[in-house]
Amino acid sequence: MPGRRHEGALPDASEEEAALAAVLKADVDALAGDIGERNDGRIDALRDAADLVAGRFNDAGYSAVQRHSFDVGGTRFDNLVAEVP
C-alpha cells in the first residue's frame, strides 16, 4: 500500500474530534438501538431514521436538504438529498 504505516500509540483526540466522536456514537446508538430495524415492515422506524439523518445534515451545514419521495405498493419512501455548501 502506498504511504507509510503508523507505528506506536495514536495521539490523543482533540476536543473537536472527541466532540464529533460523541455525536457519532449517539447517532449510531439512536439508529441501531432506539430506532432499530428499518424496512418496509417498520415504516415508522424508517421515517424516524430519515428525520434523524436530515437533522444531522442540517446541523452539519448542508444546504437544501430535500426529500425525494416515491411510492411502492401504497407506502411512501423518501430518499434524502443534501447539497454541499
C-alpha positions in Angstrom: 0.0 0.0 0.0 1.3 3.5 -0.7 2.3 5.7 2.2 3.8 4.9 5.5 2.1 2.9 8.2 1.7 4.3 11.6 3.7 2.9 14.5 3.2 3.4 18.2 0.3 4.9 20.2 -2.2 7.1 18.5 -2.2 10.7 19.6 -5.0 11.9 21.9 -8.1 13.2 20.1 -8.5 16.9 20.0 -11.5 18.4 21.8 -13.2 18.8 18.4 -12.5 15.2 17.5 -13.8 14.0 20.8 -17.0 16.0 20.5 -17.5 14.6 17.0 -16.9 11.1 18.2 -19.6 11.6 20.9 -22.1 12.9 18.4 -21.4 10.0 16.0 -21.7 7.4 18.8 -25.0 9.0 19.9 -26.3 8.8 16.3 -25.2 5.1 15.9 -26.9 4.3 19.3 -30.1 6.0 18.1 -30.1 4.3 14.8 -29.1 0.9 16.0 -30.7 0.9 19.4 -33.6 3.4 19.8 -34.9 3.3 16.3 -33.7 -0.2 15.4 -34.6 -2.2 12.4 -35.7 -0.1 9.4 -37.6 -1.6 6.5 -41.0 -1.5 4.7 -42.4 -3.5 7.6 -41.3 -0.9 10.1 -42.1 2.3 8.2 -42.3 4.5 11.3 -38.7 3.5 12.2 -37.6 4.1 8.6 -39.1 7.6 8.8 -37.6 8.3 12.2 -34.2 7.4 10.9 -34.7 9.7 7.9 -35.6 12.5 10.2 -32.5 12.0 12.3 -30.2 11.9 9.2 -31.9 15.0 7.7 -31.4 16.9 11.0 -27.7 15.9 11.1 -27.3 17.1 7.5 -28.8 20.5 8.5 -26.6 20.6 11.7 -23.6 20.0 9.5 -24.4 23.0 7.3 -25.6 21.1 4.2 -28.0 23.3 2.3 -31.3 22.5 0.7 -31.9 19.1 2.4 -34.7 17.6 0.3 -36.8 14.5 0.5 -37.4 12.8 -2.9 -40.4 10.7 -2.2 -41.6 7.6 -4.1 -44.4 5.2 -3.6 -44.2 1.4 -3.6 -47.3 -0.6 -3.0 -49.1 2.3 -1.4 -46.3 3.1 1.0 -44.3 6.3 0.7 -40.5 6.1 0.9 -38.0 9.0 1.0 -34.5 9.5 -0.4 -32.7 12.3 1.3 -30.6 14.7 -0.9 -28.3 17.3 0.7 -26.1 19.8 -1.2 -22.6 20.5 -0.1 -22.3 24.2 0.6 
